[in-house]
Structures are given as structure tokens and as C-alpha cells.
Amino acid sequence: MSDIIKERLAIEAEIDGMTLVSVLDRTALEHGDEPAYSDRRDVDSGWRTVTWGEVRTRAREVAGSLLEAGLEPGDVVAIMCSNRIEHVVVDLAVVFAGGIPVSVYNTLAPEQVAQVAGQATPRIVVLETDDHVRRWSRVLAESPGISRVVLLDAAPIADPRAVAWPEVVADGPAALARHSDTLAVRAKAVRPEDPITILYTSGTTGAPKGVVLTHHNIWYQAIASIRTANHRSAGVSVSYLPFAHIAERILGMYLPQLQGGHVYLIDDPSQLAAALGEVRPTRFFGVPRVWEKIRAGIVAKLAADPEEIRSAVEAALAVGLEYVESTQTGNTTSPELRARFDAVDAAVLRPLRAALGLDRVEWAASAAAPMPVELARFVAGLGLRVYDVYGMTETTSAATACGPDAFRLGTVGRPHPGIELRLADDGEILVRGPISTPGYRAAPEATARLIDGDGWVHTGDIGVLDEDGFLRVVDRKTEIIITSSGKNIAPSNIENGLVESPLIGHAMVVGEGRPYVVAMLTLDGAAAPVVAARLGVEAGSLAELTRHPKIQEAVGTAVAAVNARLSRPEQVKAFELLPQEWTTESGELTPTLKLRRRVVAGKYADVIERLYGGRPA
């Protein structure tokens, strides 16, 4: 029997029979009086906190209300809501009542909401704001199968199915009493192979697809993650990505629900920096864009500091990087290096981490997109090992990960315990194991393209394995650029280099079928003004900064520096600095801050043609 199968069987034995219902029952019993979730409804208000016992009680009460609204086993409840206590309570209540919760991205357009609702066919819809009601108005008007519309903060609507959240809460204890027997039967009937949720992919390249995930998928992933990360006890974390994203579901819902951790919920990601300073989490997960923002802020601040301070910090960062590099698999840390690190950590690095709210972090990770190695090296200079993680919704989040016992900068680690991984002939990453989704909802053809006859999930990513089994992700298979001369180019490699400059917030390169590569760039809204001031440039807006000759020159210098590290076919021959940032609201980014390449290419088609001098593809 192979080691992979032994590892798999050990985890299977540990999670045998586990469902979300049984997990929360145990956690409420063991950690009932301990804090579970905290949130606040505005910046000025304090945190409100519920314990694990209160979470379970509230979820059961809401479950009673859902039964009265006609929820049947297997019915879907769609939730469009920010990260707040009510979102978690409703999600749990749906499972207790035998239904399937589906968190929907708050940024989906009405047409996309209609696509999701058409596949998910929800029986009940939970909406937080008036804006959410607007996005769902078409679906509500055309879907008589929806029996209840629960409004959290939204104004009343002229719909007999609508009910305000305070009414649901007020009736909760009585509803639970009326339906306690039915609820007990429903909860007991939940099986590990049942769906625990359906997550609709954010659609970077097309219409969203509903990924079905089971209780078994989730608890295998949770235990495998705990073993890889060496999470021996519950932690304190900050949840800021949408619960429609698999990483946030694992880290903000399921792992804390299993271990009894304390999660601070942030309903506005722009408040993350302030929240980190208050919470000082012990675990922190940041998508690459968040780590880029941290780096940009530090670099911009250093640029404004006197030379002696800047030199001292840079020297400390160099020692921090040297130390973290020495902790990589296959390396050793000498006593002399450990002593030097301890000295600069106490004097410089720990205070710097404290200023960021990261001084208590025991586990830090990055995922959603490969973390550029230079970004990882910069963060390592702070004395933080950021464990890059790789996976997708279809693999219940992580398939591979770095961890304390297996860590290498520039890679996404090794496969989770019991997970098989291999590379196809064209380099595509294939994954097989208990974390594989059973398929897409109501999409058998798409499922057949995803999972082959031997059970391998075709990720669509191109990867490389090193001699020690560490995986490096090159790019999306569908995003590899093939120039008119037949050169294959990974755009993310170039883009990651460009955003190393504190001036540049986002970068997208194009070149498919073209003679050379060009780039569209945006300034970093937070760091660029600071760097500009250092250069003696004053401007009233970001758009004005993009037009300033000194900024254009500085960005040109950054592009040239990246080109110097690239092969000739990869080098950016022309670029344009755009006058506005890319955001989720303006459509260029997904809710997890990844580029929507098709959207960008279509929105800035005139810029692309201009960069090629009007030359057609």
C-alpha cells in the first residue's frame, strides 16, 4: 500500500460519518461559551460577538423558520450578503433544515444573478441591502418557486413573500419549538455524501458554474489542511473575502467550526488594514493583491523616511529574508544567523509587523493566484513565512500547500495528505482524491470535461514539479499567449514583475497572435501618491498623476527593469498607463481581486490597438 493511500485512509477514518451538523454539535458542547464570530455594522461601532453556543442556538431557531417557509430536504437557499454573523447563522440553519446554502457574490450583475438562480433554483432567498434586492428583482418577478424572501437591512418591498430579518429572529424560538421534531429528523438525515454547499465560480473567463461540494469533501479538506499547516489549536482570524469563495468558506467557516476558533468578520475589504491592527490575528490569509498592498505601503513609507532609517530597515529586511530562506526544506539555520535574526526581529521587524497588525501571526498563507516569488521574498524579509497554497473550488480549495514541515519559496508546496497529483503531457496539473467535487450542478457535459474517466480533475493550470516534489504554477492553460511568431509566453510571469514597482497597482499584458507583447498598467491608489511626493510631484487625482512626465518616466524605468530580466519575446515593447484603478465595482477584477482578462481586453480594446499602432491582429 502506497504512503498516499495510507494517509488517505487515516483521514477517512478520522472523518467517518462527520457532517456539519455533528461538527457544530460537538464544537458547541466543547467551546460553547467561547467567542465564535465578531462583526460590526459600521466603522464607528464596536464589535458584537456571539459564542459557539449562541451560534448553534440561533441557527436552530432560524432553521425552524425556514421549515415554516416551506424548505424541503435538498432545497437551495441563496444568500447575497456581506461577511456578518447573520450570513453564518443562515448558512448553518439551512444545513440543519436539510437544505443547501448557496452564497452568491454581491457584485453579480442582474443577468448573472439570473444565470445562477436559473441553475440553483432557490426556494428561499436572503438579501442584505437595497442594492441586492435590485440585482435580484428580475429573478423575484419571474420565479414563483421562491417561497420566501428574507430582507436583512433592505427596505420593505411590495412582495407578499418578503419578511424582515427581525421578524425571523423574533419568531425563531417559537418556530424551533413548533418544528423541533422535524428538525431533529432532518439533521439526523444529513449524510457525508450530501451537498454542504454549491459555489458558483466567479467567472473570469465565462458564465459561472455551480460547483457541488459535499460534507465529505469539506471535512477531508479541513483535516488535511490542519495536518499540513500544523494547526494544533484554534486560532484568531479575520474574514474579508466573500463567503462565495471556497478559501474563505474553509478558513472563515468550516475550520473554525471544527476547531472552535474566533473569526472577525469584515464586511468591507477596504477596512482590512484597520481591522488587522485591532484584531492582531494569529492566522492570516491574503490573496496576492493584499500582500502586494502591504509591500507597496512599506516601500512607499520607506521612500519618505530619512536615509539612515531606510538603510536600517532595509538591512533588517535582508536578514529576515536570509533567515526565512534558511528554513526552507533542505536548508539549515546556523546559530549565527538565528542570533542575527533574533536581534533585528526584536529591534525592527517585530515592531514593523506590529504596525501592520501581524505581530501575532503564527500561520500566514496566500492563494487564489500564484504568489510572485519576489513578493514572497519581500514578505519573508518581515520574518513571515507565507505558505503559498494551490487549488480551486473544484478541489474544495487546497490540493497542495506549503507548511512548517515542507516549505519552499516560489512554490505552492506539495500535495495534501492522501491527494494524488501528476502533470499531463502538456504540463496541465491533474488532481485526484476525496477533495474532488462530484461535479457541476445541472451541467453533465462540463463535469465530463472537468473529471476524466479515471477520476482526475483537469485544473486548466500549467505546472512544473521540482526534484523534491514541490509544485510551481506557471499560468492558466487558457491564458498562455502565443505570439504571431509561435512563442509561448506566460503573462502572469511578466505581470508579477511589473507590479513589484510600488507605483504600479495592476498590470495586464496581451500579445496573442501579435508580433510582440504590450501592457496596460494602472497606478496603485495608495502607494503612488506617496512615491510621487518623494519625486516632488503633486497632483489632485490619480488621473493627473498618470499624465505627469516624472511618473511616466518612473513607470518606464520600472518596465525597463522588468524587461531586463525577461527573454526577448517576453519583453514589453509598449505600455499605457491608464487614468483609473481596476476594481471589482468597475468590473475588471473578480471578487477575489483576480483579473477578468476578457473584460479588460474588451473594455480597453482601443488602448490595445493604440499600443500596436492600429495594427490588427
N, C-alpha and C positions, 0 to 999 in steps of 0.2 A: 504494500500500500504506500502510495507516494505521500510526502510530507504535506502537500497541498490538501489531499483528501483527509488526512488525519486532522489537520487544522479545521477543515470544514466540518467534520463530524463532531469535533469538540464544541464548536459554536452551536451547531444544530442541537446538540444535547442540552446546552445551556438555555436556548430559547424555545425549547419544545413546549408547544401549547400556548406560548405567550401572545397576548393581544393587547391593544391599547387599554382595554377595559381592565384586564388583570394587572397591567403595569401601574396604572394610576391608583387602583385599589391598594396595591402594596405600598406605593410611594406615599399616599395619604396616611396609611397606617404607620409607616416608619418616620415620616417627616411632616406630619400633619400640622404642627404649629410653627414650622419654619417658613420663611418667605419664599414664595414661588415666582410671582411676577410683580413687577412695579412698572407704572407708567405715569405720565402726566399729560393733561389735555392741552396745556399751553406752557410757554417758556416760563412764565412768572409763577405758576402754581407749583406746589411741592409734589413729590412723588406719592402716589397712592399705591398701596401694597396689599396683595392677597396672599394668604398662606396656601399650602398644598391641600389642607383640609377644606378651606373655603373654595378653592378651585373645583374640587370634586363635588362639593355640595351644590355650588351654583350650576355646574354642568348638568347634574342630575335634574335639577329643577327646570332648567331650560329644556332638557330632553323631554320632560313631561309636557311642556308647552308645544314642542314640535309634534308629539304624538297627537295632541288635540287638533293641530293644524293639518292632520291627515298624512303625516310622514309614514311611509311603509318601508319595510326592510329593502335595502338596495336603492332607495330613492336618493337623489342628489340634492344637496343644499349648496347653492352658490353664495359665496361670501365676497363682497367687494368692500374692503375695509383696511385701514392702516393698521400698523402694529400697535395693538392695545389689548387690554385684558379681555374685553368683550369678544375679540376675534378668537382668542384661545378658548374661551368658555364655550362659544358657539361650536367651534370645531370639535371639541370633546363631546359636547352634547349630541351632536349629530351621530357620532360613532356609538355612543351609549344607546341611542334610539334605533340603531341598526342601519343608519343611512351612510352616505358617502359625502364628506365635506370637500368642496372644491373652492379653494381660494383663487380669486380672479385678479389679475393685475389691475390696479386702479387707473392705469394710463391707457387701457384699451379703448380704441375708438368705438362708437356705436356699431359700426359694421363688424368689427372684431368681436364685440360682445355678442352680437347675433350669431356669429360663427360658433363661438364657444357654447352658447346656450342651445343652439341647434343640435350640437353633438351631445352635450351633457344632459339636456332635457331636465332642468331642475324642477323639483316640486315646490321648494321654498327658496326665496332669495332674500339675503340680508345685505342692506345697503347702508353706508355710513353717512354720506353727505348729499346735499342737493345736486352736486356735480355727478355723483354716482347714479342718482335717480335719472338724470338727463341721459347718461350713457346707456341706461337700461330701458328707457321709455319705450323704444320701438319693440323690444322683446316683451315687455309687460303688456303692451297693447295687443300683441299678436300671439300670446301664449296662454290660452285658457287653462293649460295643465298646471300652471303655477297657482298653488292654493293659498299661499301666504307671502306677504312682502313685509319684512321687518325693517323698520327705519330706526337707526341709532341716533344720529344727530340731525337728520334731514327733516325739513318741514313737512307737515301733513300733506298727503296727496289725495286727489279725488279718485280713490280706488278702494272698493269695499274689502279687498284682500289685505290692505295695509294696516299695520299695527305698530305703535311706537314701542321702542325698547323698554321704557319704564313700565308699560303695561305688562310686557312679558315677564319682567323681573318681579313685579308686584304679585302676579298670579302664579309665579313659579312654585312656591311651597304647596299651594293647593293643587296645582296641576300634578306635582310629583305624588301627592297623596292619592289623587284620583287614579293615577296610572302606574303606581309602584309595582304592581304585579306584572303588568305588561312590560314595563321597563326591565324588570328582572329577567323576564324570559328573553327579551331582545338582546340584552347584554350578554347573557349566557350563550346565546346562539351565535355570537360573533366567533369566527374561526380564523386561524392564522392565514389561510389562503384567501380570505375575503379582502376586497379593496379597503385600504385605510384612507386613501385619498386618490384624486385624479388631478394631475398637474398639467396645465396647458403651457407648452413651451412658448417662450417669449417671441418667437417668430423673427429671428434675424434674417432669415432667407425665404420666408414664405408664411402660409397660414398656420396658426397654432395647431398642434396636435395634442390630444389628451393622453398623457402617459399614466397608465394604471399602475399603482403601487400597492402592494399587499402588506398586511401586518408582518408577515414573514420576511418580506423584503426589508422593511424598516428595522426590525429588531436584529436581523443578521447584520445589517449595516451599522447599527448602533454598537453592538458588541465588538465587531471588527474594528470600528473606529476607536473605541475605548482601548483595545489592546494595542493598536498601532500608536496611539497618542500617549499611552500610559496614563490615562485619566483614572487615578485611583480613588479620587473623591470628587464630590460635586463641586462645581466652580461658580464664579460670578461672571456673567457675560452681558453683552449689550447686543440687542437685536434691532437691526436697522434696515436690512434687506426685506423685500416683501415676502410674506408667507406663501406666495405663489411660487417662490423659488425653492428648489429642493435643498440647497445648502442651508437656508435659514430655517426650513422645516426641521432638518436634522439637528441643527445647533440651537435653535431657539424654541423648538417644541419637544421633539422626541427624546433627545439626550437628557435635557433637564427633567423631563417627565419620568425618565428611567432612573436617574441618579438623585433627583431632588435638588437640583441646582437653583440658583436665583438669577432670573433674567430681567434686565431692564429694557423695556420696550420703547423704541424711539419712533414716533410717527412721522418725523421729518428728518431725512438723512442729513440735511444741512445743519442740524443740531448735534451731529455726532461728536464733533470735536469738543463741544462744551460738555456733553454727557460723559465723555471719557474722563474729563477732568474731575467730575463729581463722583462717578462710579468707581473708577480705578479697577477695571475688571481683572480677573485672574486668567481669563481666556478671551482671546480676541481674534476674530476672523475678519479679514479685509480683502475685498476684491482688489486686483492690481491698481485700479484707479484710486482707491483710498490710500494705499501705500505710496502711490505717486504724489498725492496731495500732501502727505506727511513729509516726504522728501522735499517737495517744492517749497513747503513752508520753512523747513530748516535751512535749505540753501539760500532762500531769499533773506531770512533773518541774518545768516552769516555774512551775506553780501553787504548788509548795512552795519555790521559790527566793526569796531576798530581792528586793525591788522593783528595786534597781539592776541586778542580774544579769538579771532578767526583762526589763527595759526594753532592756538592751544586746542581748540575744539577739533580741528582737522587732524591734529596729531593723535588725539584721543580716539577719534573715529577710525584711524588707521590701525591702532592697537586692537580696538574692538573687532574689526574685520579679521585681523590676523588670528585673534583668539577663536572666533566663531569658525573660521576656516579650519582651525586645528581640531575642532570637534566633529568634523565630517567623518563618515565611515572610511576607515583605512588610515586615518591620521591620528596623531597623538599630540597632547598638550604638554609641553615641557613645564617643569616647576617655575622656571624663569619667566615664561610667557604668562602663566597663571598669576604670578605675583605682579607683573606689569599691568595685566588686565584688571586685577582687583584694585590697584591703585587708581587707574584712570576711571574705573567704573564708579568708585566712591566719590571721586573729585568732580567728574564731568558727566559721564554717561548716565548714571542713575538720576542725577538732577535733570538731565535733558529728557529722559524717559518720563520722569515725574511731571515735567511741564506738559507733556503730551497725554498724561493720564495712563501711561503704560508701564509704570514702575512696578506694579504687582503682577504683571503678566507672566504666567508660567508656561502657557502654550499659545503660540501665535501661528496663524495659518493664512494662506491665500489660495483662492480658487476662482472658478468661473472663466478664467482665461490664464494661459501660462504667464507666470511672473517673470519679467525680463531679468536676466541674471545680474545685470548691473544695478537694477533696483534692489534685488535681493542682497547684493553685496553692500549697498549703501545702508539698508536697514540693519544688516549684520553689524555694521560699524557702531550701531547704537547698543550692541550687546544683545540683540534679539535674534534668535534663530526662528525664521519664518518658515514653517513647514508647508511647502507647496503641495497641493492636493489636486488630483485629476479624476474627473468623472463627468457624468452627465445625468440629467433627470432619468434617462432610461436605464442607468445603472444605480439608481437610488442614491445619487451623489457620488461619493468617492469610490473609485476602483483601485487607485493607487494613492500612496501618500508617503511623504517623509515623516519621520518621527524621531524621538530621542534615541532610539536604537538603530536607526537607519536613515541617515541624513546626508544629502549631497546638494550643494548649491547648484542652481541651474537645471535641476531635475524635479520631476513630480513624484519621486520616490519609487518604491516597489509595490507590487500588488498587495492588497489587503489579505489577511489570513484566509486561506481557502478559496481565493479567487484566481482563476486562470487567465493568463494574458499572453497573446502572441501577436506578431506582426504579419500581415498578409504580404504577398509578393510585391505589392506596390507600396508597402510601408504603412498601410492602414492599421490602426490599433483595433484589435479584436478582444473582447472580454467575455468570459463565461463564468457563471456562478449563481448563488442564491440571491444576489443583488439585482439580477436581470429582471426587468419588467416583464409581466406576462404579455404585454403588447399595448398598442394604442386603442383607445375606446372607439368602437364602431369604424375601424379602419383596418380591415384584414390585409389589404394589399400593402399598406405602409408598414404594417407589422412584419409581413413576409420579407420586405426589403431590409428591415432592421435586424431581424434574427434569422439566421440561416438554419438549414435542416439539422445541423449539429449543435444548435443552441448558442452559437457565437453571436454576440451583439456587435454589429458593424458600426463603430463610433463615428466614422467620417473624418477622423483626425489622422494625421500622418505623424508617426513617432519613430524614435531611434532608441535602442537599448544599449547601454554601455556594458563593459565586461563584467560588472558586478550586478547587473540586472536592474539598474536604475533607468527609469524611462524619461526621455526628453520629448516634449511635444513640439513638432515643427510648425504645423499650421493646420487649418481646416483643409480637408481634401478638396472641397469645392472652391476654396479661396486661393489656391495656388495660381499664381499669374504665369501664363505662358506668353512670352513676347512674340512679336512677328518673326523673330529670328530663331524661335523654338527654345529659348532659355526658360527653365522653370525657376520661379522666384517665390519665396515665402514672404508675403507682405508684412506679417507681424514682426519678422526679424528687423525689417527696416523701420517700421513704426515704433517699435520699442526703443530703438536707438534715438529716434527723433524726440520722443517725449522725455528723454533723460535731461534735456535742457529745461530749467525751471521756467523759461519763457513759454514753452510750448505745452498747451493743455491736451490737445488731441491731434492726431495725425492719421491721414488715410492716403495710402499710395495706390495708384492704378497703373495699368500697363498691359492689360490683356489684349493681345493682338496688335499692340503698338510697338514702335521701334525702340522705345525706352520708357523708363519709369518716371512718373511725376507725382507730386504730393500736394494735398490740401492740408493746411495747418490752421489751428486756432491758438490764440494766446490762453494762458492759464489765468483765469479771472482773479485768483487770489495772489499768486506769486508775481505775475508780470508787472503790476504796478510798483511793487517793491523793488524789483530789479530795474525797472525803468527809472525810478527815483535815484538809484545808485548811479545810473548813467546820466543823470541830470535832465531827464525827460519828464515833463509834466503834461498831463492830458486829462480831460474831463471824463473821458469814457474809454472803454476798451477799443471801440472802433477808431477813435482818434489815435490811440497807441499803435494800432496796426499800420497806420499810414505814415508814422514818423520815420524819417530816414535812419535814425540811430537804432530803432527797434528792428527795422527791415535788415539793417546791416548785421545786428546781433543774431537774428534768426538765420540769416545767410551763413554766418560763421558756424552756427550750430549744425546746420545742414552739411556744410563742408566737412566738419569734423566727423560726422557720421559716415559720409561718403568715403572718407579716408580709410575706414575700417571695412568697407564693403568691396566685393568684386565689381568689376566694371559694369556688367549687366544689371547689378542691383542698385547702382548709384542713381540718386535722384537728380535728374537733369534740369528740372524746373519745379518751382513751387509757388503757391499763392497763399498768403496769409489772409484768412477770412476775418471779417469785421465782427463776428459774433461767436460766442461759445456754442458747443453742441450739448444739448441736454435731452433728458427723457421727454420733457414737455414740448420741445421743438421737433422731436421725432427722430433725431439722429442716433440716439442711444436707447438700448433696451432698459428695462427697469433695473437690471444688474450692471448697467453702465458699459455694456459692450456695444461696439459699432454696429449699426444697421447699414451694412455696406450698400445694399440695393437702394435704400432710402437716400443715403448720401450721394450716391452716383447719379440718381435721378434728379435730386434737388439741386445739385451743382453741376449739371451736365454742361452748362455754358462755361463754367470755370475750367472744366476738363478740356473742352475744345479750345479754350483760350490758351491753356498751357501747352497744347500741341500745335499752337499757331493756326487753329482752324482746320488742321489736317484730319480727315476722317479715319476711323479705324480700318 
